[in-house]
């Protein structure tokens, strides 16, 4: 019997869109939700990075392309392709969500949205520990996404795949086509001109 559900598939296939639709259905059914999803940031029709957005609408930087990432001010620089990961911003927004579930999880059942466990997020060791603890939490079910296997395996992703209490569903391009037909509109652009990383 599986407890956690993860979606996987190629980039752009619609994993986050499906997670958001599932969240809407869960809220309508009265379920308790916590967690975050990842959203593209676009300017002038071009993708310039990714934001982390909580289920309550709080937003923080996850990454930006090198040209707009800004100075590192002596901090370690983590990169994935052309993107510079803002680890401090990600951790300041995401980690308290895990802590909230850990502290209050025993009081009621919670669905934790975890979109996604990817290369950028895995630069954070506290994030890795928090995911493992949440997977083992008796009162928490995870609805998450993981990347499709490509190149060098990602340790935590492979841990998730082989867990007996996890069911992984793979989405393919035909689902993305269906989603676009149903929405009949491109993803909304995020105006980043006045946004700043979330900090404690």
Protein Blocks (a to p, Z undefined) as FASTA:
>chain_A
ZZbdcdeddehilpmmmmmmmmmmmmmnopaceddddddddeehiafbdcdddfkopacd
fbdcfklnopekhpacddehjbccdfklmmmmmmmmmmmmmmmmmmpccddddddddfkl
mmpmklmmmmmmmmmpmkbccdddddddehjadfklmmmmmpmkbccddddfklmmmmmm
mnopacddddfklgccddZZ
